[in-house]
Amino acid sequence: MYELVILGFLMRCPYHGYLIAKIINDMIGPFARLSNGRLYPLLAKLEEEGLIMEIPASPPSEVPTEDTADRQHRSYEITAAGRERFHELMLDTTSSPGDYQRLFLFKLGNLHWLEAAERLYLLDHYINFCRTHIFHLANESRDLERKAQISYLMSPEEMDASLRAIHHLQARWQLELESALIWRWTPWGICWPP
């Protein structure tokens, strides 16, 4: 996931590692953090693979502190190979199925880098992804109710709590589906300009 995110940022313009970490940490929320110990090896790997390259930093406008001196010298830009890899990752719908909902939201903000047919492919895939979750949860709910009638392993309170949790997830996926349908049928979903 982080490879796509980093390449997506660098598609816009060069960034330095500190800013990449800050944006990613702002994106992933208040309880998760991408440490420098994880980010910089990933940047080094992407550079080694020829997907990004380090560029000379512009002279700092102020005297760097001990904490930021090293970061200001590590700015990166995407290469032609990196652009190809970004495109490949954007169209990938099979990797990271457990994180695909979060990953898709990042892809949504980068649809403008794709051709119209590719945008439609991703949006249609996500619509089906949402529908599959709704269908799965509806089946799970029915199965749970059926099994509860056969066995007495669950109390009525446990059954009620379990069904409420399933229905809550189903409602969340229904909202996600409705949003995806709006994205699919709005002009920017089809012809969002680069």
N, C-alpha and C positions, 0 to 999 in steps of 0.2 A: 504494500500500500504506500509506504513512504517513498519508494522509487517513483511512482506515478506522481505523487504530490510534489516532490522536489523538481522533477522534470517539468511538471505543469507550471510551477512558479517561474522556472528559468525560460519557459517558452515566451513569457512576457518581456523579461529583461534580466540582466545579470543581478544577482543578489549575493550578499556575503552570508556566510554560515550562521552568524548570530541572528540575522533577520529571518533566515529560513527556519531556524529553531523556534524563534518567537512566534512566527505565523502558524507553524504547525501546532505549537502548544496552545495558541489561542483557538485553533480549530478543534482540537481533540478534547477540549473542555477542562474544567477545573480539577479533575481528579486524576488525570493521566498526564504524564510529561515525557517528552522525548529528550533524553539527556544528551549532553555533548559527547559523552562516551559512546553513545549509539549513533549519533548524527555524523560525526566526523569520520568514523570508519566507513559509513555508508557513502559519504561524499568521496572519500578516497577510492572506494570500490568503483563508483560510477566514473570517476576520473580515469582509473586504471583500465576500465572497459571502453574508454573513448567516448562516453556519452556526455560528459561535461568536461570543461577545462578551466583551470584556475586562470584568472586574469589579474594583471597588476591592479592593485587598489589605487584609487585616486588619493592624492595627499589629504590627510585628515584636516578638517577645518579647526580642530582644537587639539590640544595636547592629549594623546591617548593615556588612559589610565592603565595601570598594570593589568586590570581585569579585561580590558577591551583591545589592547595593543595587538595581540595575536589575531583576533577575529577580524580586524580591519584589513589585514593583509591576505585574507582568504576569501576572495570574491570569485564567483563561478558564473560561467555562461554555458548554454547548451550547445552541443555540436550537431552536425548534420545527422550523425548516427544516433544522437540523443533524441532528435526530432522523430526519427523513424521508430525508435523504441517507445517514445511517448505515444505515438499513433497506435502502435501495436498494443500497448497497455490500455489505451482508451477503448479499443475495440474488444478487449478480452472480457468475456462474460462468464468464464468457467473457473478462474482462479479465485480464491478467497470467498467462497459462497457465504460463509458465516459473517463476513464483514462487508458483503456486497451492498447492503443498504447504505452504510456510511460512505463506502467508496463511490457509489453512484452519485451521491450528493456532490462529491468533488468533481466527478465527471460532468455533471450537469452544468457546473460553472465553466467548463472547458469545452462545451459542445461546439463553440464557434470555431475551433481549430479543425473541425471535421467537415466533410462534404455533407450535403443535405441527406443523401441516402444513408450515410453512416450514422447521422444523428437519429434518423427514423429507426434504424436498426437497434440502436441502444435504447431509445425510448420504448419501442415495442417490446424489447426484451425485458425491460424493467416493469412494464405493465403486466406481462406474463409472470414475472417473478412475484409481484404483489398478489396476483390472482392465485398463484400456486400456494402462497402462504395462507390466504383466506380459505381456500379449499381444504388444505391440510388441517387447519384449526377447526373448521366445521366438522370434519370427519373425526378428529380427536374428541370433540365435544360429544358427538353422537356415540362414539365407542365408550367413552367414560360413563355416560348415562346408561347405556345398555349393560355394561359390566357391573355397574352399581346395582342394577335390578336383579342380577343373577347372584352376586355375592354380597355379603354383608361386611366387607373389609373396610368400608368407609362409612363414617357417621354422616347423617344428613348435613351437618355443619361443614364437614370436610368436603363433601360433594359440592355444596353451595360455593365454598371458597374456591375450589378448583375450577368450577364452571365460570365463576366470575372472572378469574384470571385469564382463562381461555377467551372469554368474550371480550375482555379488555384488549388482549392482543389482536383479536380479530378486528375490533373497531379501529385500532391503530393502523393495521394494514389496509383497512378500507379507506381511511383518510389518505394514506400514502398512494393508494390506487387512484383515488379521485384527483389528487395533485398530479400524478403521472399522466392521467388522461388530459388534464388541462395543458400540461407541458407539451403533450403530443399534438394537440389540436390547435395550439396557438401558432401564429406565424413564426415566432422565433424558434420554435421547436423544429420547424421545417426549413426555414431559410434565414436563420440568425446569421447576420453577416460577420465575417472574420475581422 
